[in-house]
Amino acid sequence: MTFTIAFLIAFIASFGLRHWLSQRQIRHVAQHRDAVPADFAEKISLADHQKAADYTIAKLRLGILENGVSAIILIAFTLLGGLEILNVALLSYLGAGITQQIALLASIAVISGLIDLPFSWYKQFYLEERFGFNRMSKKLFFVDLIKGLAVGAAIGLPLLWIILSLMAKAGDLWWLWAWGVLTAFSLLMQWIFPSFIAPLFNKFQALEDGPLKTQIEALLARCDFASQGLFVMDGSKRSAHGNAFFAGMGKAKRIVFFDTLIEKLNPGEVEAVLAHELGHFKRKHIRKRLLISFALSFAMFALLGWISTQVWFYTDLGVMPNLNGYNGGLALALFMLVSPVFSFFFTPLGSLASRKHEYEADDFAAEKSSANDLVSALVKLYQDNASTLTPDPIYTAFYSSHPPAPLRIANLQRFSQS
C-alpha cells in the first residue's frame, strides 16, 4: 500500500498542477487580450493579437479536457484493475510468454490511440480549422493514421520483441543490454528517418536555384556547415504553420524548409531562421540533448530493472504478477503508464535548459546573419502562427521551450543596436 499512496499523492499533485498552470495561462492571456504589447504595437494589429489570444485559450481548454480524460484512463488501467483484466484475458487466449506480453503492450497502445483519436480529429478539423490553419483533408488524416500505424508496427514490434527477449533471457543486467539496444536504435533512426520514413508522409524537393539558395549556401559556407542538401517540404498540405529543421546526422544531414515558411518570409528572414537552427548545431545543443536523453534512459532502465523485480510494484498498482514466471511486458506497461506522473515534476528543468539554448542559437544567428532579419521573421511567425505575446510567467517557466517573445526580441535587439 505504501507505493499506492505515493502514486496517488504524485498523481493528484501532477494533475492539480497541470490544471492550475493551464488556468493561470488562460486568465493571463485573457486579461491582456485587448491591448497589443507596446513593443509590438506597430507590427501586430489588435485583431491578430486577439486571434492569438483566442487560439491559445482554445488549445488550453482542449488540453484541460485531454488531461482529465488521460487521468481517468490512467486510474482505470491501474488502481481500478483495467490492466489486470486485459492481462488475464490475453493470458487465457495466448498463454504465458513473449507473444502475450507484446499483445498486452500493443493492446494498450491501440486503446490509447482510439481514445486520443477524437481529440486529434477535433483539433485538426475544428480548432485548427476555426483559426484558419488547417489544410488537411479528411482523407489525408486517415491515410496518415494508417501509415503511422504501419510504420509504428514495422519498427516498434521487432524492437519490443528484442527488449522483451532480453528481459526474459539476459539475466539481472538485462536492462543494460536493453538500454544499449535502444540507444543504438535511436542513433540508427537519425539516419533512417530523413531518407526512408519522412518521405512516406511528405514530398521533399530540392530547393530551386535562385537568390534564396545562393544566400543560404553563402550562410552555410560562413558557418562551415556541410549538408547533404537543401529541401522544401510540402507542409502546406496539412497546415498553414511554418517551420525549418535539420534531419539526419553526420554526412546524412539535411536542411528542410516548410513551403509555408518560404511563402511567408523574405530571403533575408529565411536565412536568419536557418542561422538560428544552425546555431543549435554549432553550439552542440543537438549532441547535448542526445547525450542527456541517453543518460536519462539509462537511469530509467536501471530503475525499471530493479522495480520490475518488486512484487509491490505490481500489486500496489492493481496488478497480480506471475510470481514464478515472466512479467516483462507487464512491467514495461506499468512503468510507461506510471513514470510520467513522477517525471512531470522535472519538466521545468528541461524547459529552462531549452530556453537557454534558444538564446544561444539566437545569438549565433545574430552574429552570422542579421539580428534585424531574425526579429522581423519572429514577428511574422508569431503573427502567422497566432502565438501569444503575453504568456503567464509561471506557465512559461514551467513549460515553455522558447523564451517569451518580448524577452527573445529584446535580446536580439542588443545586436542590432551595437
N, C-alpha and C positions, 0 to 999 in steps of 0.2 A: 504493500500500500504506500510505502514511502515515495516510490517513483511516481505513482499515480498522483499523489498530492503535488509533487514537484512539477509534473507535467501540467496539471490543472492550473497551478499558480502562473507558470510561464505562458500557458495558453490564454488565460484571462488577461494577463498583463499585456501580451503582444496584441491580442485582438482589441483591447481597450485603447492601447497606444496608437494603433493604426487608425482607429475611428476618430480619436481625439485630434490627431495630426491632420486628417482629412478635413474635419470640421473647422479647424483653425484656418487651413488654407482657403476653404470656401468663404469663410467670413472675411478674411483679409482681402481676398480678391474682389469680393462683392463690395466691400467698403471703399475700394479705390477704383471702382468701375467707371465712375462718372467724371474722372479727370485724368488726362494723359500726364505721366510724369514730366516735369519741366524740361529735363534733358532731352526728351523725345517729342516735345510739343510741335516742333517744326517739321518733324519727319513722319510722324504717325498720326493719322486722323483719329478723332474721338470714336468714329464708327468702327474703325479697325481695332482700337483699344477695347471697346465694349464687346466686339466679336471674340477677341482673345479671352476676355474675362468669362463670357458665357460658355465658350468651348472648354476652358479649364474647369469650370464648375460642373459642366455636364459630364466630363470624364471622371471627375472626382466622385460624383454621385453614383455613377455606374460602378466605379471601383469599390465604393462602400457596400453596394449590393453584392458584388462579387466576393468581397471579403467575408460578408455574412454567410453566403452560401458555402464558401470554402471551409469556414469554421464548422458549420453543421456537418459537412461531409467528413471532415477530419474526425470529429467526435463519433460520427456514425461508424466509420471504419474501425476506430479504436475502442473506446470505452463502451460503446453500445453493441459491440460484437460483430460488426459487418465483415471485418477481415477474417474473423474466426469462421463465420458462416461460409464465406467464399472459399476459404482454405479447406474446410471439411468437405464441401460439395465437390471440389476438384480432386481431393484425395479419394473420395468414393468412386469417382468416374475414371481417374487416370492412375490411381495408386501412387505410392510414395516415390520420389525420385526427382531428377533434374527437370524432366518434361513437365511434371506437375507444378514445380516451382516457377518455371518460365511461364506457364499458363497463368499462374497466380499474378505475377507481375504484369503480364500482358493484359489481363482482365482489369486490373486496377487502372492501367493506362487508358484502356478503352472506355471504362466507366467515367473516368475523369474527363476524357475528351468529349464524351457525349454531354456531360453536364456543362462543359465550357462552350459547347457549340452555339447555344442560343445567345450567349454573351458576345461571341465573336461575330455572329450574324447581326446582332443589334448594333454593335459598334461600327461595323462596316457599312451597313445599309440604312441605318437610321441616324446614328450620331455623326459619323463622317459625312454622310450624305447631306444632313441638315446644314452643316457648315461649309459645304462645297468642296470637300476634299476627296470624296470617293469617286474613283474612276473604274472600279472593278465591276464586272458583270457578275450576275449570279452564277452563270455557267463557269466562269473562271474561279469563283470561290470554291465550287465543288471540285473542279479539276485540281486546284492547289491542294485541297484537302486529301484527295485520293493519292496524288503524287507524294505528298508529305507522309501519308501512312505507308505507302510502298517503300519509300526511301528509308523511313524510320525502321520498318521491319527488316529490310535487307541489311541494314547496318547494325541496328540495335540487337536483334535476336542472336546473331553469331557472337557478338561481344558479350551479351548476357550469358550465353552458354559457356563461354570461356571462363568468365568470372565465377559462375556457379560451380563449374567443374573444379576450379582452383579451391573454392571454399570446401568442396567435398573431399579433395584428394591431396592437397598441398600441405597438410598439417597445420600446426599452430601459426605458422608465418604465412598462411595463405594470403592474408591481407597485403603483405609486402609485394608478393608476386602480382596480385590483382592491381595494386597501385601502379606497378611497373607497366602492366599491360595497358591500363587506361591512359597513362602518360604517353606511352608510345603511340597509342591510337589517336590521342589528341593532336600530337605533332603530325602524324600522318594525314589527318583531316585538313591540316593547314595547306597541304599540297593538293589533296584530292578535291576539296570543296570548290575552288575557283574554276578548275578545269572540267570537272565532271558533274558536280551536283548543282551548282548555281545555274548553269545553262539549261537545266531541266525546267526551271521556273521563269527565267528571263532570257531575253536576247541581248547579247553583248556585241557591239560593233566597234571597230577601231575608230578612234577619234579622227575625224576628217582633217586633211591638210588645210592649213589656213592660219590666220593670225593667232587664234587661241592655242592651237597645237604648238606653233613656234614659240609663243610666250611660255607655255608650260614646259617645253623642252629646255628652254633657257633657265627656268627656275630649277629644274632637276639638275642641270649642269652646275649651277651655283651651289646647290646643296649636296653635290657629289652623291646623287641617288640613282642607282641603276634599277630599271624596271623592265619587266617582260613586255609591257605595252600600256598604252592609254586607251581606255574603253569607255563607251557610253552605254548605259543600261536603260532599258525601256521601263523605268519605274512608273511612268505616266499611265500605264495600262491598269495600275492598281490604285494609285494615289496621286494627289497634287503636291504632296510634300516632297522636298528636295533634299539631296544628301550627296556626299562623296566619301569614299572609303578605300582602304587597302585590302587586298585579298592575297593570301598565299604568304610563303616565306622564302628566304634565300633568293635564288635565281628565278623562282616562280612568282615573285611579287608582281601584282597587277594594281594599277590605279584605275578606279572605276568612278565615273560621274553619273548620277541620275540625269536623264534627259531633262527632267523638270528643273534641275539646278542650272543647267546651261541655258535654258529658256529664260530664267528669271534674272540671272546675273550677267553683268558685262565681263569681258575677258580679264580685266584687272581684278575684279572681285572674285572670279573663279580661281585665278592664280593665288589670291590671298587665302581663300578657303583651303586650297590644296597645300599651301605653305604651312597652314595650321596642322593639317594631317601629317605632313612631313615632319613637323616638329615633334609629334608623338613618337615617330620612328627614330629621329636623330637624337632625341633626348632619352631614348631607350625605354620609353613608357610601355611599349608593347612587350618587350622582353621582361621587364619587371613584373608586369601583370601576369604573364605566363608563369614566371617563377613563383610568384605569390600563390597563384591558383594551384600549382603543383604542390607547394608546401602545405596549403590548406587541405588539399585532397589527401595528402599523406597523413595528416593529423586525423582526418575524418575516417580514413580506412583503418588506422591504428585503433581509434575509438570503437569502430564497428567490430574489429577483430576481437576486442575484449568484451564488449557489451553483448555480442551475439552468443556468448557462452554463458550468460547470466539468465537463469530461469525467470527472475523477477522482471527482466526487461520485457518479456512476452506476457506473463500473467498480469502484471500491473497495467498493461495496455489492452487487456481484454482478449488475449490470445493464449491458447494452450499449445506449447511446442511439443514436438516429438522428443520425449526425454531420452530416448535411446537411439535416435536416428538423425536424419538430415533436416536442417532448418534454414538452409542458405537463402532461399527466396523469401521466406517469411521474415528473416532478419533484415534483408535488404528492403523489403516493403515497409516494415515498421520504421526502419531508420529513415528512409526517404520521406515518410509521412510526418514523422515527429521532429526530426532535426531542424527543419526550418523554423519551428516555434521558438527554439532556443537561439539559433544563429541570427534571427531577426534583430536582436538587440545589438549586434555588432555592425549593423547597416551604416551608422554614422561614420565609422572608421573608413569604410570603403568609399563613402561619399566624399569625405574630407580629402583623401588621397587623390581621388579623381578630379576634384576641383583644383587641387594644386597642379596636377598635370595639365589641366586646361589652361591655367595661367601661363605655365611654362611653354606650352605649344603656341599660345597667342604671342608671347614674347619672341619666340623663334620666327613666327610669321612676320612680325613687325620688323625684325632685323633683316630677313631675307627677301621680303616682298614689300608690302605697304600697309602700315597701320591704318591709314585712312580708308584704303580699299577694304580691309577686313572689317572695319567699323561699318562701312556702307553695306557690305554683304550681310553682316549680322543683323542690322536693322531690317533689311529686306526679308531675311529669313524669319526673324521674329514676327514680322508683319504677315508674310505669306503663310507661315505655319501656325498662326494665331497662338503664339507663345505669350503667356502673361509677362508683363513687365513689372508686376507688383506682387511677387510671391511672398508668402509669410516667412519671416526669417528662421523660425524654429523648424518649419516644414522643410525649408531649403537646407538647413544644417543637417537634418536627418536623412533626407532622401536624395537631394539634387546632385547629379554627377557633374553639372556645369554651374559655374558661378551665376548669380543673378545678372540680368542684362545691364543694369546701371553700373555695377561694380566691374564687370568684364570690359565694358566700353570705356569706363574711366581709366582702367589700367592701360588700355591701348592708346588712349589719348595722351598719355605721358610721352609716348614715342613721337606722335605727330607734333607735339609742342616743343620737343627738344631739338 
